């Protein structure tokens, strides 16, 4: 539910809330060792069956205020609360534990101040925002100390993420568009777990650890040349270049989960027919053939780490028909 109040011609207040009720059931057990049924075959008798339930009811509010300075510039501020439900562990390499490990819901309070503006008769647009997110019982992927499941969730405790984002697009001339996106992040662990401790993969997490996927900066550049042709068709050339600072993909912050800062270039050229029915395209993904991992995961029981590498330089050809 949300409602707007137009306090003046320039000032608008919005208030709303979301009511959520969720319930999760866990039903599990252990089957005959070494038996893997084929499709359509009944699962053998389950022994040591176990059932568990969780239920949550939450109301999360949102408020924002917008001030329209003129037709081209708007300032805003917002306050909102968010919620992510809890759950149970998913894998148990060392057997079904009793009780089944579970994790609590995650809560976040977000504060944001920003601006949206058009300049130069609409040929340039600038959006900027500063934000702060306060987390309580933040959920992170961690190895459960009881079950050794490396894909389990754990409640980190309290954390704060502050940041700034700016996005600018500008039409330079009649056919060329330039875009720049800048993101800055700062993350802090304020409290660990329920007893100010958290251990994952045998590693003690401390407040000096970085939160996963929080690079200090991200910079994205976009250049697009789009021009109508004499036959009525349209030619588009586009390049996207992204620079990202190093970050960890896991809370353990071991060297194997460190993703070094990288640069990525994607190129695309497309042609659409005069009617717009057909679009042919050619793309080069990871044009500079960068080598890095999209994600890495430690596996404590076997003392190794696996990861998903980015695809090498890849060429894509597309043909699209619009009915």
C-alpha positions in Angstrom: 0.0 0.0 0.0 1.3 3.5 -0.8 -0.2 7.0 -1.0 1.0 10.4 -2.3 0.3 13.7 -0.6 0.9 16.8 -2.8 1.8 19.3 -0.1 2.5 22.0 -2.7 2.9 22.2 -6.5 6.6 21.3 -5.9 6.7 19.2 -2.8 5.3 15.6 -2.7 5.3 13.2 0.2 4.9 9.4 -0.3 4.2 6.9 2.5 3.6 3.2 2.2 4.1 -0.2 3.7 4.3 -3.9 2.7 2.9 -6.6 4.9 4.4 -10.1 4.4 3.6 -13.5 5.9 5.8 -16.4 5.0 6.1 -20.0 6.1 8.8 -22.6 5.3 8.6 -26.3 5.8 11.6 -28.6 5.9 11.0 -32.3 5.3 14.1 -34.5 5.0 15.8 -37.7 5.9 18.4 -40.2 4.8 17.8 -42.8 2.0 19.6 -46.1 1.4 23.4 -45.5 1.0 24.6 -45.4 -2.6 21.1 -45.6 -4.1 20.2 -43.1 -6.8 16.7 -43.8 -8.2 16.1 -43.3 -11.9 13.4 -41.0 -13.2 10.0 -42.5 -12.5 11.3 -44.9 -9.8 10.0 -44.5 -6.3 12.4 -43.2 -3.7 13.3 -46.0 -1.2 12.1 -45.8 2.3 13.5 -42.8 4.1 14.9 -43.4 7.6 15.6 -40.8 10.3 12.9 -38.5 8.9 12.9 -34.9 10.2 10.5 -32.1 9.8 10.9 -28.4 10.8 8.8 -25.3 10.3 9.5 -21.6 10.3 7.1 -18.7 10.0 7.6 -14.9 9.7 5.2 -12.0 9.7 6.8 -8.6 8.9 5.6 -5.1 8.1 8.1 -2.9 6.3 7.4 0.9 5.8 8.7 3.3 3.2 8.7 7.1 3.1 10.0 9.5 0.6 9.8 13.2 -0.1 10.4 14.8 -3.5 11.0 18.5 -4.3 10.7 19.6 -7.9 12.9 22.7 -8.2 11.8 23.2 -11.8 10.8 21.2 -14.8 14.4 19.8 -15.1 15.7 19.3 -11.6 14.2 17.2 -8.8 15.6 16.5 -5.3 14.5 13.6 -3.1 15.1 11.8 0.1 13.8 8.4 1.2 13.7 6.0 4.2 12.7 2.4 3.7 13.0 -0.9 5.5 13.5 -4.3 3.9 13.3 -7.9 4.9 14.6 -11.2 3.6 13.2 -14.5 5.0 15.3 -17.1 6.8 15.6 -20.7 6.0 17.3 -24.1 6.5 20.6 -25.6 5.3 20.4 -27.2 1.9 23.2 -29.8 1.9 24.6 -32.1 4.6 27.8 -33.9 3.4 28.4 -35.5 6.8 24.8 -36.8 7.4 21.5 -35.4 8.4 21.9 -33.4 11.7 19.4 -33.1 14.4 18.2 -30.4 14.8 18.4 -29.1 11.2 20.6 -25.9 11.2 18.6 -22.8 10.2 19.3 -19.1 9.8 17.2 -16.0 10.7 15.7 -13.4 8.5 17.8 -10.4 7.4 16.6 -6.8 8.0 17.9 -3.6 6.4 17.1 0.1 6.8 18.0 2.3 3.9 18.5 6.0 3.9 19.0 7.8 0.5 19.4 11.4 -0.8 19.5 12.1 -4.4 19.0 14.3 -7.5 17.6 13.7 -10.9 18.2 16.5 -13.5 18.1 17.2 -17.2 20.4 19.9 -18.8 21.1 21.4 -22.1 17.5 21.1 -23.3 17.2 17.5 -22.4 20.4 16.5 -24.2 22.2 15.7 -20.9 20.8 13.7 -17.9 22.5 13.4 -14.5 21.2 11.2 -11.7 23.1 11.1 -8.4 22.4 9.4 -5.0 24.1 9.0 -1.6 22.9 6.1 0.5 23.5 4.2 3.8 22.2 0.7 4.5 22.1 -0.6 8.1 21.8 -4.4 8.2 20.7 -6.5 11.1 21.3 -10.3 11.0 22.8 -9.9 7.5 22.8 -13.3 5.7 26.1 -14.5 4.1 27.1 -17.7 2.4 29.2 -19.6 4.9 30.3 -23.1 5.8 28.2 -24.5 8.6 30.4 -25.8 11.4 28.1 -28.6 12.3 27.1 -30.0 8.8 30.2 -28.9 6.8 27.8 -27.6 4.1 29.7 -25.0 2.3 26.6 -23.4 0.6 24.7 -22.8 3.9 23.6 -19.4 5.0 24.7 -17.8 8.2 23.6 -14.6 10.0 26.7 -12.4 10.0 25.3 -9.9 12.6 25.2 -6.1 12.0 26.8 -4.3 9.1 26.7 -0.9 7.4 27.2 -0.2 3.7 27.5 3.5 2.6 27.9 4.6 -1.0 27.5 7.1 -3.7 26.3 6.5 -7.3 26.2 8.9 -10.2 24.9 8.3 -13.7 25.3 10.7 -16.6 24.2 10.4 -20.2 24.8 13.0 -22.9 23.9 13.3 -26.5 26.9 14.8 -28.3 26.0 15.9 -31.7 23.1 14.2 -33.5 24.2 10.6 -33.4 26.6 10.0 -30.6 25.6 9.2 -27.0 28.1 9.0 -24.1 27.3 7.4 -20.7 29.3 7.4 -17.5 28.4 5.5 -14.3 30.4 5.7 -11.1 29.8 3.8 -7.9 31.6 4.1 -4.6 31.2 1.7 -1.6 32.4 1.5 1.9 31.4 -1.5 4.1 31.8 -2.1 7.8 31.0 -5.1 10.0 29.6 -3.7 13.2 28.8 -6.9 15.1 29.5 -10.6 14.5 26.9 -13.3 15.1 24.9 -13.6 18.2 28.0 -14.0 20.4 30.2 -11.6 18.4 31.8 -14.6 16.7 31.4 -16.3 13.3 33.5 -19.2 11.9 33.3 -20.4 8.3 35.5 -23.0 6.7 37.6 -23.1 9.9 38.3 -19.4 9.5 37.5 -16.9 12.2 35.7 -13.9 10.8 36.6 -10.5 12.3 35.2 -7.0 11.9 38.1 -6.2 9.6 36.9 -8.6 7.0 35.3 -7.2 3.9 31.7 -8.0 3.0 31.3 -10.1 -0.1 30.9 -8.3 -3.5 31.6 -4.8 -2.2 34.3 -3.3 -4.5 35.4 0.2 -3.4 34.6 1.6 -6.8 33.0 0.6 -10.1 33.3 2.7 -13.3 31.3 2.0 -16.4 31.7 3.9 -19.7 29.3 3.6 -22.7 29.6 5.0 -26.1 26.9 4.6 -28.8 26.7 5.8 -32.3 23.3 5.4 -33.8 22.5 6.8 -37.3 19.6 6.4 -39.7 20.7 5.3 -43.2 19.6 6.6 -46.6 17.5 3.5 -47.2 15.5 4.0 -44.0 17.3 1.4 -42.0 19.3 2.1 -38.8 22.9 1.4 -37.9 24.1 1.2 -34.3 27.6 0.9 -32.9 28.1 0.5 -29.2 31.0 -0.1 -26.8 30.7 -0.8 -23.0 33.8 -0.6 -20.8 33.7 -1.5 -17.1 36.4 -1.1 -14.5 35.9 -2.8 -11.1 38.0 -2.7 -8.0 39.0 -5.9 -6.3 36.6 -7.6 -4.0 36.0 -10.9 -2.1 33.2 -13.3 -3.1 33.1 -14.9 0.3 33.1 -13.6 3.9 36.2 -15.7 4.7 38.4 -13.3 2.7 41.0 -15.9 1.9 43.3 -15.3 -1.1 41.4 -17.8 -3.2 38.2 -15.8 -3.0 39.8 -12.5 -3.8 38.8 -11.2 -7.3 41.5 -8.8 -8.5 40.4 -5.5 -10.1 39.6 -6.1 -13.7 38.5 -4.3 -16.9 35.9 -5.6 -19.3 35.1 -4.4 -22.9 32.0 -5.5 -24.8 31.4 -4.4 -28.4 28.2 -4.5 -30.5 27.1 -3.5 -34.0 23.6 -3.9 -35.2 21.5 -3.1 -38.3 17.7 -2.8 -38.4 15.7 -2.8 -41.6 13.6 0.2 -42.6 10.4 -1.5 -41.3 12.2 -2.5 -38.0 11.1 -6.1 -38.6 14.6 -7.5 -38.9 17.6 -6.8 -36.7 21.0 -8.3 -37.4 23.8 -8.0 -34.9 27.4 -8.9 -34.2 28.8 -8.7 -30.6 32.2 -9.3 -29.1 32.0 -10.2 -25.4 35.1 -9.7 -23.2 36.9 -8.2 -26.2 40.2 -7.8 -24.3 40.1 -11.5 -23.3 40.4 -10.7 -19.5 40.8 -13.7 -17.2 39.0 -13.6 -13.8 36.5 -15.6 -11.8 32.8 -14.7 -11.5 32.6 -16.6 -8.2 34.8 -18.8 -6.0 33.7 -21.1 -3.2 35.9 -22.9 -0.6 35.1 -26.5 0.4 36.4 -27.0 3.9 36.0 -30.8 4.2 38.3 -31.5 1.2 40.4 -28.3 1.7 40.0 -27.0 -1.8 38.3 -24.1 -3.7 36.4 -24.2 -6.9 35.4 -21.2 -9.1 33.5 -20.1 -12.2 35.8 -18.4 -14.6 34.5 -15.7 -17.0 34.2 -16.8 -20.6 37.1 -15.9 -22.8 36.7 -13.5 -25.8 33.4 -14.6 -27.3 31.7 -13.7 -30.6 28.0 -13.7 -31.0 25.9 -13.3 -34.1 22.2 -12.6 -33.9 19.2 -12.3 -36.2 15.9 -11.1 -34.7 12.5 -10.8 -36.3 9.8 -8.6 -34.8 6.2 -9.7 -35.6 
